[in-house]
Structures are given as C-alpha cells and as structure tokens.
Amino acid sequence: MTDSDWQERVKGLLKAELKRRGVSYKQLAEKLKEIGIDETDRNIANKLARGGFSAVFMIQCLEAIGCQTVHLTA
C-alpha cells in the first residue's frame, strides 16, 4: 500500500466513526472545543478531505466523540 492508500484508510476510519454516531463536522468542532481543541467545521472538513491529518488530531476527534475502540478491519 502507498501512503495515499493509508491516508484514505485513516480518513475512512474517522469518517465511519463520525457517521456511526451521527456527528456532523459542526458538532465535532463543538465537541473538540469542549476538550480544549479549537477547530472549525471548515478546518475539519479540509483535514478529512485531504486525509493527511496527524495521529494527534485523530485521537482528539475519537476522544471528543466518545469512541473507546477502533476496528481496523471491516
């Protein structure tokens, strides 16, 4: 797999967790703000469209939406 493939996979994992919980980018921005992370829904949309966000950002998002586990296989 190429780096681009990995980015798509990670992007898909985060988007799936958001969808599973019915969390929009605007709601995610609000939840991130509650834990002290300042992101706009536009910044979040751009990061997810790019797919090249940091592991720190991903963990912050997962924490904000209350995700305790992530399954790497479909």
Rosetta constraint file for C-alpha pairs under 8 A:
AtomPair CA 1 CA 5 HARMONIC 5.78 0.50
AtomPair CA 1 CA 6 HARMONIC 6.88 0.50
AtomPair CA 2 CA 6 HARMONIC 6.46 0.50
AtomPair CA 3 CA 7 HARMONIC 6.15 0.50
AtomPair CA 4 CA 8 HARMONIC 6.25 0.50
AtomPair CA 5 CA 9 HARMONIC 6.25 0.50
AtomPair CA 6 CA 10 HARMONIC 6.19 0.50
AtomPair CA 7 CA 11 HARMONIC 6.00 0.50
AtomPair CA 7 CA 51 HARMONIC 5.12 0.50
AtomPair CA 7 CA 52 HARMONIC 5.90 0.50
AtomPair CA 8 CA 12 HARMONIC 5.99 0.50
AtomPair CA 8 CA 51 HARMONIC 6.13 0.50
AtomPair CA 9 CA 13 HARMONIC 6.22 0.50
AtomPair CA 10 CA 14 HARMONIC 6.38 0.50
AtomPair CA 10 CA 51 HARMONIC 7.10 0.50
AtomPair CA 11 CA 15 HARMONIC 6.12 0.50
AtomPair CA 11 CA 48 HARMONIC 5.95 0.50
AtomPair CA 11 CA 49 HARMONIC 7.88 0.50
AtomPair CA 11 CA 51 HARMONIC 5.13 0.50
AtomPair CA 12 CA 16 HARMONIC 5.91 0.50
AtomPair CA 13 CA 17 HARMONIC 6.34 0.50
AtomPair CA 13 CA 70 HARMONIC 7.97 0.50
AtomPair CA 13 CA 72 HARMONIC 7.69 0.50
AtomPair CA 14 CA 18 HARMONIC 6.32 0.50
AtomPair CA 14 CA 58 HARMONIC 7.13 0.50
AtomPair CA 14 CA 62 HARMONIC 7.66 0.50
AtomPair CA 15 CA 19 HARMONIC 6.10 0.50
AtomPair CA 15 CA 48 HARMONIC 7.79 0.50
AtomPair CA 16 CA 20 HARMONIC 5.92 0.50
AtomPair CA 17 CA 21 HARMONIC 6.36 0.50
AtomPair CA 17 CA 62 HARMONIC 7.85 0.50
AtomPair CA 17 CA 67 HARMONIC 7.65 0.50
AtomPair CA 18 CA 22 HARMONIC 6.00 0.50
AtomPair CA 18 CA 23 HARMONIC 5.04 0.50
AtomPair CA 18 CA 24 HARMONIC 7.02 0.50
AtomPair CA 18 CA 65 HARMONIC 7.62 0.50
AtomPair CA 19 CA 23 HARMONIC 6.13 0.50
AtomPair CA 19 CA 24 HARMONIC 7.77 0.50
AtomPair CA 21 CA 65 HARMONIC 7.78 0.50
AtomPair CA 23 CA 27 HARMONIC 5.85 0.50
AtomPair CA 23 CA 28 HARMONIC 6.30 0.50
AtomPair CA 23 CA 65 HARMONIC 7.78 0.50
AtomPair CA 24 CA 28 HARMONIC 6.09 0.50
AtomPair CA 25 CA 29 HARMONIC 6.13 0.50
AtomPair CA 25 CA 41 HARMONIC 4.96 0.50
AtomPair CA 25 CA 42 HARMONIC 7.82 0.50
AtomPair CA 25 CA 44 HARMONIC 6.42 0.50
AtomPair CA 25 CA 45 HARMONIC 6.72 0.50
AtomPair CA 26 CA 30 HARMONIC 6.42 0.50
AtomPair CA 26 CA 40 HARMONIC 7.26 0.50
AtomPair CA 26 CA 41 HARMONIC 4.74 0.50
AtomPair CA 27 CA 31 HARMONIC 6.17 0.50
AtomPair CA 27 CA 41 HARMONIC 7.97 0.50
AtomPair CA 28 CA 32 HARMONIC 5.99 0.50
AtomPair CA 28 CA 41 HARMONIC 7.38 0.50
AtomPair CA 28 CA 61 HARMONIC 7.21 0.50
AtomPair CA 28 CA 64 HARMONIC 7.26 0.50
AtomPair CA 28 CA 65 HARMONIC 7.19 0.50
AtomPair CA 29 CA 33 HARMONIC 6.16 0.50
AtomPair CA 29 CA 38 HARMONIC 7.44 0.50
AtomPair CA 29 CA 39 HARMONIC 5.57 0.50
AtomPair CA 29 CA 40 HARMONIC 5.52 0.50
AtomPair CA 29 CA 41 HARMONIC 5.53 0.50
AtomPair CA 29 CA 44 HARMONIC 7.47 0.50
AtomPair CA 30 CA 34 HARMONIC 6.44 0.50
AtomPair CA 31 CA 35 HARMONIC 6.87 0.50
AtomPair CA 31 CA 64 HARMONIC 5.41 0.50
AtomPair CA 31 CA 65 HARMONIC 6.92 0.50
AtomPair CA 32 CA 36 HARMONIC 6.42 0.50
AtomPair CA 32 CA 37 HARMONIC 5.01 0.50
AtomPair CA 32 CA 38 HARMONIC 6.74 0.50
AtomPair CA 32 CA 39 HARMONIC 7.09 0.50
AtomPair CA 32 CA 60 HARMONIC 7.18 0.50
AtomPair CA 32 CA 61 HARMONIC 6.75 0.50
AtomPair CA 32 CA 64 HARMONIC 5.53 0.50
AtomPair CA 33 CA 37 HARMONIC 4.87 0.50
AtomPair CA 33 CA 38 HARMONIC 5.43 0.50
AtomPair CA 33 CA 39 HARMONIC 7.22 0.50
AtomPair CA 34 CA 64 HARMONIC 7.91 0.50
AtomPair CA 35 CA 64 HARMONIC 6.93 0.50
AtomPair CA 37 CA 60 HARMONIC 7.93 0.50
AtomPair CA 39 CA 43 HARMONIC 6.21 0.50
AtomPair CA 39 CA 44 HARMONIC 6.76 0.50
AtomPair CA 40 CA 44 HARMONIC 6.30 0.50
AtomPair CA 41 CA 45 HARMONIC 6.10 0.50
AtomPair CA 42 CA 46 HARMONIC 6.18 0.50
AtomPair CA 43 CA 47 HARMONIC 6.15 0.50
AtomPair CA 44 CA 48 HARMONIC 6.14 0.50
AtomPair CA 45 CA 49 HARMONIC 6.00 0.50
AtomPair CA 46 CA 50 HARMONIC 6.12 0.50
AtomPair CA 47 CA 51 HARMONIC 5.92 0.50
AtomPair CA 47 CA 52 HARMONIC 6.75 0.50
AtomPair CA 47 CA 53 HARMONIC 5.86 0.50
AtomPair CA 48 CA 52 HARMONIC 7.60 0.50
AtomPair CA 48 CA 53 HARMONIC 7.35 0.50
AtomPair CA 53 CA 57 HARMONIC 6.51 0.50
AtomPair CA 53 CA 58 HARMONIC 7.33 0.50
AtomPair CA 54 CA 58 HARMONIC 6.48 0.50
AtomPair CA 55 CA 59 HARMONIC 6.18 0.50
AtomPair CA 56 CA 60 HARMONIC 6.10 0.50
AtomPair CA 57 CA 61 HARMONIC 6.19 0.50
AtomPair CA 58 CA 62 HARMONIC 6.18 0.50
AtomPair CA 59 CA 63 HARMONIC 5.95 0.50
AtomPair CA 60 CA 64 HARMONIC 6.05 0.50
AtomPair CA 61 CA 65 HARMONIC 6.33 0.50
AtomPair CA 62 CA 66 HARMONIC 6.20 0.50
AtomPair CA 62 CA 67 HARMONIC 5.04 0.50
AtomPair CA 62 CA 68 HARMONIC 7.60 0.50
AtomPair CA 63 CA 67 HARMONIC 5.85 0.50
AtomPair CA 63 CA 68 HARMONIC 7.47 0.50
